Amino acid sequence: MGKIVIPFGSQHVALPEPVSFLFETKNEIITDVEAHIGYVHRGIEKAAITKFDYTQLTYLTARICGLCSITHAGAVVHGLEKLMNVEVNDRINYLRMLVVELDRIHSHMLANGHVAEVVGYENLFMQTFKAREDVMDILERITGNRVQYDYQVIGGVSRDIDSEIVEFAKKKLKILKENTLKVMSFNDTDYTFGLKTKGVGTISKKMAAKYNVAGPIARASGLETDARAEFDYLPFEEVGYKMQLRSEGDVWARNMVRFDEVLNSIEMCENILDNLPVGEFKVKTKGRPNGETVVRVEAPRGECFYYLKGSNKKLMDRVRVRVPTYANIPILKELFIDAKYSDAQAIVLSFDPCMSCTAR
């Protein structure tokens, strides 16, 4: 049988994002692939130095991605506070960790739900998204929004939480943990689900290191990398952070690492709520950003890199962002070679790609 060229994207039922892969197949085995990204360029980095002053950057960078808006805004806040010599208190740090980990939970649950959907488990997809609703309810109660939270600001957070919100969040987290364990158990034990995910799209630890993959993709292959452990932008270890690793490196392992991280994040959030320090939720700031700095934070998909440069003016001189999806694309191309075309959807969705971040 001759070779057949099959387009995958840029609009596809499994991947409604502006990215496309052009597969060359023989007997339904992928023999070559071209990846095309960057269909949409929103010019956010340029806008950050021409249209928005430094006080507005948190709102702009939060629009880079709807799923990890808290992480993007947090990264730019950490950088601006460095350039402005702003010191925040423990309560602010704990509130920031709380929303960052809640953000990680809802992003991971969405990713795992999508993997379930593309391998044919519509009910598992719905159950995973149903469980995700509890964390969305907590974020809405804390920030006032379900998407684009705009919670982290220079010098603190936009609003405090009271005892009523604390109790509401603890109750929801308990329910979330129970439901997460249920869907996680199905992912772990169902025979047919295992056939479609185990041994599919395998990345060895050596490959992960060679391609410098990021986030759960790396940790599912046993590569110990996590900005929460490597950089001290927030005191994660104080609240029970533990790096989650698997060694299999396949679609199944990437799902399971995300579930492991969801459970660890739930534990961290509970510890934060039980030990929330006393203090103001925002401190006074003065001056303007001056100098240059690099900030590296752990977004749900992996390390997110920010470079900021200011010269004591309202407008920044440079704002540069590198997101984890961009770092993971090269190895994704290699995984497709010699894979079954029927596995392509599961492989790409297990990477949880975010073109919104990449095409910023």
N, C-alpha and C positions, 0 to 999 in steps of 0.2 A: 504494500500500500504506500502511496506517495505521501509527501509531506503536506500538511495543511496548516495554514496560518490562521490563528483564532485571536481576535481582539478581546481583551478583558478590561472593561472600563472604556472611557472615563466615567460613564454612567452605567452602573450595573446593580442588579437587585441585591447582591451581596455586599457591594461596596459603593454606596452613593457619594463618592468623593471625587474631586477632579484629579485623578491619577489613572493612568492606563498602562497595561502590560500587553505586549504583542507576542503571543506564544507561537512558536513554530513546533508543530507536533508530528509524530509518526506513530501510528497505532495507539493514539491517545497518550503517548509518553512525550513530555515536553523536552525538546532537543535544543531549543534556543529561546531567548527572551530579550525583549527590549522594554525598558522602563521609561515612561515619560511623566515627569512631574512638573509642576509650575504652570499649570494652565491659568491659574488665577494669581495675580500679583497685586496685593492690596496696598503696598507702599507704606506699611505701618512704621518701619524704621525711618523712612524719610519724613513722614508726618511727625515723628517724635522729635525731630530737630528743626522743623519749620513751622508747624501748625499748633503744637501743644507745648505749653511751658511745663517746667518740671513738676509743678503741683498737679497737673492733669495727667501725668504719665501713667499713674495707676489705673485710671479709667481706660486709657488708650490700650495699654498692654493687656488688660483683662479681656479686651475684645480680640486678642490674637486667637483665643480658643474658648469656646463656651464650656467645654468639659473641665479644663484645668485653668480657668480664669483666676482662681485664688492663687495658684502657684505662680503664674506670670506676674500678677500684681505684687505678690510677696517678694519675688526676686528683684523687681525694680525698686521696691521699698527698701529692702536690705541694702542695695547699692547706694541709693540716695542718702540713706541715713549714715552710711560710711563717709560719703563725701561732705555731709553736713555736720559730722561729729555729733550725731544724735544718739543718746543712750536711752534705751527703753527698759521698763521694769519687768519683773518676773511674770506679773499678771498678763501683760501684753504678750510676752513670749508664749505663755501657755494658751492664751486665746488664739494666737496665730497657729500654734501647733494643732489645736483642736480642729480648726476649719480646714487646715491643710490635709489632715488625716481623714476627715470626713469626705473631702474632695477626692482623695485617693480611693476611698471605699466605693463611692458611686461610679467613678470612672472604671474601676476594675470589674464591678458587677455588670456594667454595660458591655465591656469587652467580652467577658465570658458568656454573657447572654447571646451576643452576636455569633460567637463560635458555635454555640448550641443550635442556633437557627440555621446556619449554613450547612451543618452536617445532618440536618433533617429532624431536629428535635424542637419543634415549635412549642410544645408544652413546657419543656425545660427552659426555653427562652422566656416564656411568659412568667414562669415561676421565679426565675432569676430577676427579672425586671420588677416583679411584685415585691420581692425582698428589698430591692433597691429603693423602693418608695419610702421606706422608713428613714433612710439616711437623707433623702431629699426633704422629708418633712422636718428633720432636725436642722438642716441648713437653712430652710425657709424660716424657721422660728428664730434662728440666731441672726441671720443677715437681712431677712425681709424679702428675699428673692429665691427662686428655684434655679435660675440661670443668671449668669453675670452678677455675682454677689457684691462686688465693690466693697469688700469688708476691710481689707488691709489698706491703711493710709499712712502717710509719713508721720511718724511719731506714735503710732498705735493702731487701733482699730476703730471702725466707725461707730460701734455701739457696744455696750457692756451686756453681760448676761446676768440674770437674777436667779434666785433659788428655784423659782417656778420653771424656768427654762432648763436649769440643771436637772431637775427631777424628770421633766418631759424627755430630755435627751437620754438619760439613763434608762428610762423605761423602754424607749424606742431601740436603744442599743441592745438591750437584752433580747427583744423580739428579733432584731436583725441577726444577732448571733445564732439563734435557734434556726432561723430560716436559711442562713448561710451554710450551716452544717448540713442541712438537709440536701440542698442542691449540690454542695461539695461532695457529699457521699455518693450521689448519683453519678457525678462526673468520675468519681474514683472507682466505682464498682460495676457500673453497667457494661455488660460484655460488648454490645453492639457499638456503644459510644466509644469504647476502647479501640475497637477495630478501625474506627474512622479518625482517631486522634493519636494513638500510640504508635511510635515508630514513623510518624508522618512529619516531614519537615524538620528532621533532626539536625541540631547544631551541636557539635562537640565543643568541649571547653577550649580546645586549641583553636578551633575556628572562631569562637566567640572572642577570644583574646586577639587573634589576628585582625579581625574586622572591627575591633573596638565597639562591639554592640553595647547597647545601653539598657538599663532598667530590668524589668521582669524577663526580657528576652535573654539577657546575660545571666541572670541569677538562676534561670531554669536550666542552664547548662553548667552550673556549678561555679561560674565566674563571680568572685566576690567583689562587687562594685556597687556602691550606693552612696550618693552624696550625703545622705543623712548620717552615715558612719564616717565619712571622709572629711567633712567640713562642719564647722561649729556655728552655722548660721542660726540654729535653734537647738535647745538642749533636749534632743529626742531621747537620749539614753536615760535621762532622769525619769521619764514616764513609761519606760518599759520597751523601748525599741529593740528589736532583734532582727538581724538580717535573715531573710528567708531564702533558702537555697534548695534546688533539686539538681539531679545529675543527668536525667534522661535527655533533656534538650529538645524534646519534640512538642507538638501542639498540646498534647495532654499535660506535659510538665509546665508549659507556660500558663495554662489555665490553673493548674494546681498552685503554682507560685502566687498567682494573683489571689486565689482563695486564702492561702496561708497569710498573705499580707493583709487581706481584709480582716482576718481574725486578730492579727497583731495590732492593726490600727484600731479595732474595736477596744482591745485591751488598753491601748494607749489613751484613747478618748475617755474611757472609764476612769483611768488613773488621773487624768487631767481634771475631770469633773469632781473627783473626790478630794483633790489636793490643790484646788485653784488658789493661788496666792492672793493676798489682799493688796490693793493698790488701785491707782487710776488706770482707765483704759486708754488714755491718751496723754502724752507729755508735750510740753511746749517745745517748739522748734524755732530756730532763728538762722538767718543767713541763707545762702544759696549753695548749690552743689559746686564744689571746687576740687579739681583733680580728676584722676581716673581710677577706676576699680573694676575688678572682675568678680562676679557672683555666680556660684554654681549651686543649684538646688536640685532636689530630687522630685521631678514631676511624676505623675502616675505612670508615664511611659518611659521614664528614665531621666538621666541628667539633663537639665536645662541650663544653658550658659548665657549669661548677660555680661556685656561689656558697656560701661557707662563712662562718659567723659564730659565734664563741665568746666566752665571757666568763670564762675561767680556771676552768671547771667541767668535770666529766666529761661532761655532756650538752651537745651543741651547741645554740646558740640558733636556728640556721637552716641548713638544707642544701637547696639548690635546684639542680635539674638541668634543662638543656635539651639534647635529643638531636637529631642531624641529621635523622632521619626526620620529626620534627615540622615541621622547617623546609622539607622538600621536598614535603610533601603539597599545599600550594596550587597549585604549578605542575603537579603531576601531574593535578589535576582539569582544568586547561586543556588539557593534552595530549590528553585523551580526546575533547574536542569535535572533531567532523568526522573522527575516526579510525575505521577499520574495527573492528567488534566483534571480529573474529578477531585483531586486533593487540593487544587490551587486555591479554592475559596477558603478552606480551613486554614491553610498555611498563611495566607495574607491576613485573614481576620485574627489569627492568633498573635500577630504582631501589633494589633490594635493601632493601625496607622492613623495619623491625624494630619490630613492635608491642610486643614485650617491653620495649624501651627506652621507647617512647612511653607505654605504659600502666603506668608505674612506680608 
